[in-house]
Amino acid sequence: MRFIKSLRKKILQSPDDPQLVALSNLIVSLEGDTAYDIKNLYDLDYRNFEYAIEIIKEWRLNRYTFGKAKLFDVAFQAAELGYK
């Protein structure tokens, strides 16, 4: 989570930095479920590439957790209906 705060701060400080624009586009793409040109990752320096990997890991974990929460909600509703 610390990297997210650090990255947010960097983007706010230098929103026109091409490296940070590429990371911002990655975030928007992941959240919007749209295509992202993977070549943009290749163009990142090592530190920002590591940020990109962390962003992808965090997004995947959150997506999995969200899916699990939705499954639990549906199961809970079904269980409640079964008891009536």
Backbone hydrogen bonds, N-H to C=O, Kabsch-Sander energy under -0.5 kcal/mol:
donor,donor_aa,acceptor,acceptor_aa,energy
4,I,1,M,-0.5
5,K,1,M,-1.6
6,S,2,R,-2.3
7,L,3,F,-2.9
8,R,4,I,-2.7
9,K,5,K,-2.2
10,K,6,S,-2.2
11,I,7,L,-2.7
12,L,8,R,-2.3
13,Q,9,K,-1.9
14,S,10,K,-2.3
17,D,14,S,-1.7
21,V,17,D,-2.6
22,A,18,P,-2.1
23,L,19,Q,-1.7
24,S,20,L,-2.7
25,N,21,V,-2.7
26,L,22,A,-1.8
27,I,23,L,-2.3
28,V,24,S,-2.6
29,S,25,N,-2.5
30,L,26,L,-2.6
31,E,27,I,-2.5
32,G,28,V,-2.3
33,D,29,S,-0.8
34,T,29,S,-2.2
38,I,36,Y,-0.8
40,N,37,D,-2.2
41,L,38,I,-1.4
42,Y,38,I,-1.0
43,D,39,K,-1.4
44,L,41,L,-1.2
49,F,45,D,-2.5
50,E,46,Y,-2.3
51,Y,47,R,-1.8
52,A,48,N,-2.3
53,I,49,F,-2.2
54,E,50,E,-2.3
55,I,51,Y,-2.7
56,I,52,A,-2.4
57,K,53,I,-2.5
58,E,54,E,-2.7
59,W,55,I,-2.7
60,R,56,I,-2.5
61,L,57,K,-2.5
62,N,58,E,-2.8
63,R,59,W,-2.6
64,Y,60,R,-2.4
65,T,61,L,-2.7
66,F,62,N,-2.7
67,G,63,R,-2.4
68,K,64,Y,-2.3
69,A,65,T,-2.3
70,K,66,F,-2.3
71,L,67,G,-2.1
72,F,68,K,-2.5
73,D,69,A,-2.3
74,V,70,K,-2.3
75,A,71,L,-2.7
76,F,72,F,-2.8
77,Q,73,D,-2.4
78,A,74,V,-2.5
79,A,75,A,-2.5
80,E,76,F,-2.4
81,L,77,Q,-2.2
82,G,78,A,-2.0
83,Y,79,A,-1.1
84,K,81,L,-0.8
